[in-house]
């Protein structure tokens, strides 16, 4: 059996090391004193990585010759002196960048080949897939490769740092092509060297397009063309991709328009989506003392979370067991050691047990042990409090598991409320609000200020757990708007975040109603609370780590100013969409790859409510019955 080909190359350059980031969900331990050598080394490596990532962005945006240590320092949010501490010259920094990218390149290819087993065909497919993966062929990273290769003065440095790597990459491809050629049936001779050069040229062409077209590059089509090439030269091992032999698949469709304002469909959503949904109530820091509470309401269900005398957080239905009055009032408050229903004065302990009843003897045979407040399921995740009124979906932690490691560095458990809660009611359907939130495709056309801050590069994906994520990166400089330009300039380095998140805005959504916006300067939750079909309450609150310096506080204010304008624009967008959904001209829409999270959300709804697959509105009074029939 043929053995998988391994890329074996190890640079002797020990002067430029990449960054390694380790995150953990373990308990927070007090810092040791004095600071350990290992911790100092880790911090130094993080700073080096931060500077290297900033340099990659500067080279991609300005070119090699126009890259300066001052620009790198500004992008990284560090002082020029810090840059000089780690890199004594621009040349040393550039070589460190090249070494970092080269090490990453080889590690990714070696891992891809190792994971694909011993079959040379599978190895070759894994290698081409790795070359087209977004992490390895990120447009900024690709621009750095070509910057070194294209500039005469830097070409010798490139060959010194990467010549062995390129040779190993070439040899790996050639070895795989030879193994496949040796398995050719009679009458199918191949020239492994020619095939290798052709494949190298094809992949190089794709990298050039990635650099030039950035977010508009069609990776799926590039994979299809690579598969077609392999099938053409090794037809005994590879088959032509389906796109070559079958009609192209239809575009993904939106939910039908009738579901955005239909009362019967809303009742199904209430029963099968909302009651089972995890809803964010607030943050542990909102309840610092025993007796502190937060309330939450959703379509007739009332709940509250309270901190007990033992320090534990518990959630209960906000309904007195006597005559259904709310036992606590307002969005937030405090009980003086006991919960007192204001209607008839029934008293409950902070753990929900019924403590005392006015005129108790008039309730013959009463057992107070049977009349405590009814609990509501509560989960604390990353410091945020979630409740749900009915089971059926996995826990919040289970659903966010694919993103657990990248959420940990934000230290959200340690955060504190930043501003008062915000809420607003809109005459639009809740799905319309979520649809708008879940895609960045509309940003260039509809949010000029946001596009001014980001540019067009962003990533979006969705997991099968009903969670999605979008990432946007702040441009190093060049924004036209005052707020955007000031935010670019003032946002400092945030040492607890890895380099790739220092200047990223990340958006995470927990279907169907809750989302989180993670900024370098703060975190907020954005919640959609359905009130009726076509009517929605929006709710949000921001949190941040205490002890911020002046620049970080200024960045928070600017971020909030930018997002306030975005919110106003989104409200206008969703109102217009709601009107269009009622038009006879629109029944169902189509979705692009840039709307991957929205596609996943609509599929998630259709899985739970199969009647949503019906493009035409069902006859009045039949929606529930039709849905039940489709479920069977």
C-alpha positions in Angstrom: 0.0 0.0 0.0 1.3 3.4 -0.9 2.3 5.6 2.1 1.1 9.2 2.4 3.6 11.7 1.3 4.9 13.9 4.1 6.4 17.3 3.6 9.6 17.5 5.6 11.1 20.9 5.9 12.4 22.7 9.0 13.9 26.1 8.9 17.1 26.9 10.8 16.0 30.5 11.3 15.3 30.8 15.0 15.2 34.6 15.1 11.6 34.9 13.9 8.9 32.8 15.6 5.1 32.7 15.1 2.5 33.3 17.7 0.8 30.6 19.8 -2.4 31.4 21.6 -3.8 29.1 24.2 -7.3 29.6 25.6 -9.1 27.7 28.4 -12.5 27.6 30.0 -11.1 26.7 33.4 -11.7 28.7 36.6 -10.0 32.0 36.9 -6.9 31.7 39.1 -5.2 34.6 40.9 -2.0 35.7 39.3 1.2 34.4 40.9 3.8 36.8 42.2 6.3 37.3 40.8 5.2 36.8 37.2 6.6 33.5 36.0 9.2 33.3 33.2 6.7 31.2 31.2 4.0 33.9 31.4 6.5 36.6 30.4 7.5 34.5 27.4 3.9 33.9 26.4 3.2 37.6 26.6 6.2 38.4 24.5 5.1 35.8 21.9 1.6 37.4 21.9 3.1 40.8 21.2 5.3 39.5 18.5 2.3 37.8 16.9 0.3 41.0 17.2 3.0 42.9 15.3 3.3 40.3 12.7 -0.4 40.3 12.0 -0.4 44.1 11.8 2.5 43.9 9.3 0.6 41.5 7.1 -2.3 44.0 7.0 0.0 46.9 6.2 1.8 45.1 3.4 -1.5 44.0 1.9 -2.8 47.6 2.0 0.3 49.6 1.2 2.8 47.3 -0.5 6.3 46.2 0.7 8.2 49.5 0.0 5.5 51.6 1.8 5.4 49.5 4.9 7.0 51.3 7.8 7.5 50.4 11.5 5.4 53.5 12.4 2.5 52.2 10.3 2.8 48.8 11.9 2.8 50.3 15.4 -0.3 52.4 14.7 -2.2 49.4 13.2 -1.2 47.2 16.2 -2.1 49.9 18.6 1.4 49.9 20.1 4.1 52.5 20.5 7.0 52.6 18.0 9.3 51.8 21.0 7.5 48.4 21.5 8.1 47.6 17.9 11.8 48.4 18.1 12.0 46.2 21.3 10.9 43.1 19.4 12.3 44.0 15.9 15.4 46.2 15.6 14.7 46.9 11.9 12.1 46.7 9.2 14.0 43.9 7.5 14.0 41.8 10.6 10.2 42.3 11.0 9.6 41.5 7.3 11.6 38.3 7.6 9.6 37.3 10.7 6.4 37.8 8.7 7.7 35.6 5.9 8.9 32.9 8.3 5.5 32.9 10.1 3.6 32.5 6.9 6.0 29.9 5.6 5.6 27.8 8.8 1.9 28.1 8.7 1.8 27.0 5.0 3.9 23.9 5.6 2.0 23.0 8.8 -1.4 23.3 7.1 -0.3 21.1 4.1 1.3 18.5 6.3 -1.8 18.3 8.4 -4.1 18.0 5.4 -2.1 15.2 3.8 -1.7 13.4 7.1 -5.5 13.5 7.8 -6.3 12.2 4.3 -4.8 8.7 4.9 -2.5 6.7 2.6 -4.3 7.0 -0.8 -2.3 9.4 -3.1 -5.6 10.5 -4.8 -7.0 11.5 -1.4 -3.7 13.2 -0.5 -3.8 15.3 -3.7 -7.4 16.3 -3.1 -6.6 17.3 0.5 -3.6 19.3 -0.7 -5.6 21.3 -3.3 -8.4 21.8 -0.7 -5.9 23.2 1.8 -4.5 25.5 -0.8 -7.9 27.0 -1.4 -9.0 27.1 2.3 -9.8 30.7 3.5 -7.3 30.5 6.4 -4.3 29.6 4.2 -5.2 31.7 1.2 -6.5 34.7 3.1 -6.3 37.7 0.6 -3.9 39.7 2.9 -1.6 36.7 3.3 -1.6 36.0 -0.4 -0.8 39.7 -1.0 2.3 39.3 1.2 3.6 36.3 -0.7 3.4 38.2 -4.0 4.8 41.4 -2.5 8.0 39.6 -1.6 8.2 37.7 -4.9 7.4 40.8 -7.0 9.9 43.2 -5.5 13.4 42.7 -6.8 15.1 43.8 -3.5 13.1 41.3 -1.5 13.2 38.4 -3.8 16.5 37.1 -2.4 15.1 37.2 1.1 12.1 35.3 -0.1 14.3 32.6 -1.6 16.4 32.3 1.6 13.3 32.0 3.8 11.0 30.0 1.5 13.1 28.4 -1.2 13.2 25.1 0.7 9.5 25.3 1.4 8.7 25.8 -2.3 10.9 22.9 -3.3 9.3 20.6 -0.7 5.8 21.7 -1.9 6.8 20.9 -5.5 8.3 17.6 -4.6 5.1 16.6 -2.7 2.9 17.3 -5.7 5.3 15.5 -8.0 5.5 12.4 -5.7 1.7 12.2 -5.6 1.3 12.6 -9.4 3.9 9.9 -9.9 2.1 7.5 -7.6 -1.2 8.1 -9.5 0.6 7.8 -12.9 2.0 4.4 -11.8 -1.5 3.1 -11.3 -2.6 4.1 -14.8 -4.3 1.4 -16.8 -2.8 0.4 -20.2 -3.2 3.1 -22.8 -3.2 6.0 -20.4 0.4 7.3 -20.1 1.0 10.4 -18.1 3.9 12.8 -17.6 4.0 13.5 -13.8 6.3 16.5 -14.2 4.0 18.2 -16.7 0.9 17.5 -14.6 2.6 18.9 -11.5 3.6 22.1 -13.3 0.1 22.5 -14.7 -1.5 22.0 -11.2 1.0 24.4 -9.7 0.1 27.0 -12.3 -3.7 26.5 -11.8 -3.4 27.0 -8.0 -1.1 30.0 -8.5 -3.7 31.5 -10.8 -6.4 31.0 -8.2 -4.2 32.7 -5.5 -3.7 35.7 -7.8 -7.5 36.0 -8.3 -8.0 35.7 -4.5 -5.6 38.6 -4.0 -7.2 40.7 -6.7 -10.9 39.9 -6.1 -10.8 39.3 -2.3 -14.3 38.6 -1.0 -15.7 38.2 -4.5 -13.5 35.2 -5.3 -15.6 32.0 -5.9 -13.8 29.3 -4.0 -16.4 26.7 -4.7 -15.9 27.1 -8.5 -12.1 27.0 -8.0 -12.5 23.6 -6.2 -14.7 22.4 -9.0 -12.1 23.4 -11.6 -9.3 21.6 -9.7 -11.5 18.5 -9.5 -12.1 18.8 -13.2 -8.4 19.1 -14.0 -7.6 16.0 -11.9 -10.4 14.0 -13.5 -9.0 15.0 -16.9 -5.5 13.8 -16.3 -6.2 10.9 -14.0 -9.6 9.6 -15.2 -9.1 6.2 -13.7 -8.9 7.7 -10.2 -11.1 10.9 -10.3 -14.6 11.5 -11.6 -15.7 14.8 -13.1 -17.5 16.9 -10.5 -21.3 16.9 -10.5 -21.4 20.4 -12.0 -19.9 19.0 -15.2 -22.5 16.2 -15.6 -25.6 17.5 -14.0 -27.7 20.7 -14.1 -26.6 23.2 -11.5 -28.6 23.2 -8.2 -31.2 25.8 -7.6 -30.3 28.8 -5.5 -31.3 28.6 -1.8 -34.7 30.1 -1.2 -35.9 32.4 1.6 -38.9 31.6 3.8 -42.1 32.4 1.9 -43.5 35.9 2.3 -46.7 34.7 3.9 -44.9 33.5 7.0 -43.9 37.0 8.0 -47.3 38.2 9.0 -49.6 35.2 9.3 -51.4 34.8 12.7 -51.7 31.0 12.5 -48.0 30.6 11.6 -47.1 32.9 14.5 -49.0 30.6 16.9 -46.9 27.7 15.6 -43.8 29.7 16.1 -44.9 30.5 19.7 -45.4 26.8 20.5 -42.5 25.2 18.7 -39.8 27.9 18.5 -40.2 30.6 21.2 -41.1 28.4 24.2 -38.1 26.2 23.5 -35.7 29.1 22.7 -32.9 30.1 25.0 -33.4 33.8 25.8 -30.7 36.0 27.3 -31.9 37.9 30.4 -28.7 39.7 31.4 -25.3 39.1 32.9 -24.1 37.8 36.3 -22.7 41.3 37.0 -26.3 42.7 36.9 -27.0 40.7 40.1 -24.0 41.4 42.5 -25.9 41.0 45.8 -28.4 38.6 47.4 -31.9 39.7 46.5 -30.9 41.4 43.2 -33.1 40.3 40.3 -33.7 40.7 36.6 -37.1 40.1 34.9 -37.9 38.7 31.4 -41.2 38.4 29.5 -42.1 36.6 26.3 -45.6 36.2 25.0 -47.4 35.7 28.3 -44.6 34.0 30.0 -43.0 36.0 32.9 -39.7 35.0 34.6 -37.1 36.4 36.8 -33.6 35.5 37.9 -32.5 36.2 41.4 -29.4 35.8 43.5 -30.0 33.9 46.7 -28.5 34.4 50.1 -26.1 31.5 49.3 -24.9 33.4 46.2 -26.6 31.0 43.8 -28.6 32.3 40.8 -32.0 30.8 40.3 -34.8 31.5 37.8 -38.6 31.3 38.6 -41.8 32.1 36.9 -42.8 35.6 38.0 -46.2 34.4 39.0 -47.5 34.2 42.6 -49.0 30.7 43.4 -52.0 32.4 45.0 -53.6 34.6 42.4 -51.0 34.9 39.6 -49.8 38.4 40.4 -46.2 39.2 39.5 -44.0 38.8 42.6 -41.4 41.2 41.4 -41.8 44.3 39.2 -39.7 46.3 36.8 -36.8 45.2 34.6 -34.4 45.1 37.4 -34.5 45.5 41.2 -33.7 44.1 44.6 -35.6 42.2 47.4 -34.7 42.9 51.0 -34.0 39.3 51.9 -37.4 38.0 50.9 -39.7 38.1 47.9 -43.1 39.7 48.7 -46.0 39.5 46.4 -47.6 43.0 46.5 -51.2 41.7 45.9 -51.8 39.8 49.1 -48.4 39.8 50.8 -47.4 36.2 50.3 -43.7 35.9 51.2 -41.2 33.6 49.4 -37.6 32.9 50.3 -34.9 33.8 47.7 -34.7 30.1 46.9 -38.4 30.1 45.9 -39.8 28.4 48.9 -43.1 29.8 50.3 -42.2 31.3 53.6 -45.3 32.9 55.0 -48.9 33.5 54.1 -51.2 36.3 55.4 -54.1 34.8 57.5 -52.6 31.3 56.9 -55.2 29.6 59.1 -57.9 30.7 56.6 -56.3 28.2 54.1 -57.4 25.0 55.8 -55.0 22.1 55.1 -52.4 24.3 53.3 -48.9 22.7 52.8 -46.6 25.6 52.1 -44.0 23.1 50.8 -46.3 22.5 47.7 -46.7 26.2 46.9 -43.2 27.5 46.2 -42.4 29.5 43.1 -42.2 27.3 40.1 -38.7 27.2 38.6 -37.6 28.1 35.1 -34.6 26.5 33.5 -31.5 28.7 33.8 -28.1 28.4 32.2 -25.1 30.6 32.7 -22.8 30.7 29.7 -19.7 33.0 29.5 -21.3 35.1 32.3 -24.6 35.6 30.5 -27.9 34.4 31.9 -30.3 32.4 29.7 -33.7 31.1 30.5 -36.2 28.9 28.5 -39.7 27.9 29.3 -39.7 24.4 27.7 -36.9 21.9 26.9 -36.2 20.3 23.5 -33.1 22.1 22.3 -29.4 21.5 23.4 -27.9 23.7 26.0 -26.4 27.0 25.2 -22.9 25.7 25.8 -23.5 22.7 23.5 -24.7 24.9 20.7 -21.8 27.4 21.1 -19.2 24.5 21.4 -17.8 25.1 17.9 -16.8 28.6 18.9 -15.8 27.9 22.6 -12.1 28.5 22.1 -12.5 31.8 20.2 -15.0 33.2 22.7 -12.9 32.5 25.8 -10.3 35.3 25.3 -12.9 38.0 25.5 -13.3 37.3 29.3 -16.9 38.1 29.2 -17.5 36.6 32.7 -15.5 39.4 34.2 -17.4 42.2 32.4 -19.7 44.8 34.0 -22.7 46.7 32.6 -21.5 49.6 30.4 -24.7 51.5 29.8 -28.4 51.2 30.6 -30.5 48.6 28.7 -31.9 49.8 25.3 -35.2 48.7 23.8 -37.5 49.7 20.9 -40.7 48.3 19.4 -41.0 47.9 15.6 -43.9 47.1 13.4 -42.0 44.4 11.6 -42.0 40.6 12.0 -39.3 39.1 14.2 -37.9 37.1 11.3 -37.5 40.2 9.3 -35.3 41.7 12.0 -33.2 38.5 12.3 -32.8 38.2 8.5 -31.3 41.6 8.4 -29.0 41.0 11.3 -27.7 37.6 9.9 -26.2 38.9 6.7 -23.5 41.4 5.7 -24.3 41.3 2.0 -26.3 44.6 2.4 -23.6 46.5 4.2 -21.9 48.1 1.1 -25.2 49.4 -0.3 -27.1 50.2 2.9 -24.5 51.1 5.6 -22.0 53.5 4.1 -20.5 54.3 7.5 -20.0 50.7 8.3 -18.6 50.0 4.9 -16.3 53.0 5.3 -14.9 51.3 8.5 -14.6 47.8 7.2 -14.2 47.7 3.5 -15.6 44.7 1.7 -13.7 41.8 3.4 -15.7 39.7 5.8 -16.4 36.0 6.6 -19.6 34.3 7.5 -20.5 30.7 8.4 -23.2 28.7 10.2 -23.0 25.6 12.3 -25.5 22.7 12.4 -26.0 23.5 16.1 -28.1 26.5 15.2 -25.4 29.0 15.8 -23.7 31.3 13.2 -20.8 33.7 13.1 -19.8 36.7 10.9 -16.4 38.4 11.1 -15.6 41.9 9.8 -12.1 43.5 10.1 -11.5 47.2 10.6 -9.4 48.7 7.9 -6.0 50.0 9.1 -6.7 53.6 8.0 -8.3 55.6 5.3 -11.9 56.0 6.5 -13.7 59.1 5.3 -16.2 59.6 8.1 -15.0 61.4 11.3 -16.3 58.7 13.7 -14.9 55.9 11.6 -11.5 57.5 11.1 -11.2 58.4 14.8 -12.1 54.8 15.8 -9.4 53.4 13.5 -6.9 55.8 15.1 -7.9 55.5 18.7 -8.7 51.9 19.2 -5.8 50.6 21.3 -4.3 47.2 21.6 -6.4 44.9 23.8 -3.8 42.6 25.3 -6.2 39.8 26.3 -7.4 39.3 22.7 -5.4 37.3 20.1 -3.9 39.2 17.2 -6.6 38.3 14.7 -9.3 39.7 17.0 -7.5 43.0 17.9 -9.3 44.9 15.2 -12.3 42.6 14.4 -16.0 43.0 15.0 -17.5 39.5 15.5 -21.2 38.7 15.4 -22.6 35.5 16.9 -26.2 34.4 16.6 -28.1 31.8 18.7 -31.2 30.9 16.7 -33.9 32.0 16.8 -33.9 35.2 18.9 -30.5 36.1 20.4 -27.3 37.5 19.1 -24.0 38.8 20.5 -21.8 41.6 19.1 -18.2 41.2 20.2 -15.9 44.2 19.7 -12.4 44.7 20.9 -13.7 47.3 23.4 -17.0 45.7 24.6 -19.7 43.1 24.1 -23.4 43.5 23.8 -26.3 41.2 23.3 -29.0 42.0 20.8 -32.3 40.3 21.4 -35.5 40.0 19.3 -38.7 39.5 21.3 -41.7 38.7 19.2 -44.9 40.5 20.3 -47.2 39.4 17.6 -47.1 38.5 13.9 -45.6 41.6 12.3 -44.6 43.3 15.7 -41.3 43.0 17.5 -39.5 44.4 20.5 -35.8 44.9 20.2 -33.7 44.7 23.3 -29.9 45.2 23.9 -27.3 45.9 26.6 -23.5 46.5 26.5 -20.9 45.1 28.9 -17.1 45.7 29.2 -14.2 44.9 31.4 -13.6 47.4 34.2 -10.7 49.8 34.3 -10.5 51.0 30.8 -7.9 53.7 29.8 -9.0 56.9 28.0 -8.4 55.7 24.4 -10.5 52.6 25.0 -13.3 54.6 26.5 -13.2 56.9 23.5 -13.3 53.9 21.1 -16.4 52.6 22.9 -18.1 55.9 22.5 -17.3 56.0 18.8 -18.3 52.4 18.3 -21.7 53.2 19.9 -22.1 56.3 17.7 -21.3 54.3 14.5 -23.8 51.6 15.5 -26.5 54.0 16.4 -26.5 55.2 12.8 -26.5 51.5 11.6 -29.5 50.8 13.8 -31.5 53.7 12.3 -30.6 52.4 8.8 -31.6 48.9 9.7 -35.0 50.0 11.0 -35.7 51.8 7.7 -34.6 48.7 5.8 -36.8 46.3 7.7 -39.8 48.5 7.5 -39.5 48.6 3.7 -39.0 44.8 3.5 -42.1 44.3 5.7 -44.1 46.3 3.2 -42.7 44.4 0.3 -43.5 41.0 1.9 -47.2 41.9 1.8 -47.0 42.7 -1.9 -48.5 40.4 -4.5 -45.3 40.8 -6.5 -43.2 38.8 -4.0 -43.7 35.2 -2.8 -40.1 33.9 -2.1 -36.6 35.2 -2.6 -33.2 33.7 -3.4 -30.0 33.7 -1.3 -26.3 34.1 -2.2 -23.3 32.4 -0.6 -22.7 35.7 1.2 -26.0 35.0 3.1 -24.9 31.7 4.4 -26.0 32.4 8.0 -29.4 33.5 6.7 -29.7 30.4 4.6 -29.0 28.3 7.7 -31.5 30.2 9.8 -34.3 29.7 7.3 -33.4 26.0 7.0 -33.5 25.8 10.8 -37.0 27.2 10.9 -38.2 24.9 8.1 -36.9 21.9 10.0 -39.0 22.7 13.0 -42.0 24.1 11.0 -42.2 22.2 7.7 -45.3 24.1 6.6 -42.8 26.9 5.9 -41.8 25.0 2.9 -45.1 25.9 1.2 -44.6 28.8 -1.1 -48.3 29.5 -1.4 -50.2 30.6 1.7 -52.3 27.7 3.0 -56.1 28.2 3.3 -57.3 30.0 6.4 -57.6 27.7 9.4 -55.4 25.0 7.9 -51.8 26.0 8.8 -51.5 24.0 12.0 -53.1 20.9 10.5 -50.9 21.0 7.4 -47.8 21.4 9.6 -48.8 18.4 11.7 -49.3 16.3 8.5 -45.9 17.4 7.1 -44.3 16.5 10.5 -45.6 13.0 10.1 
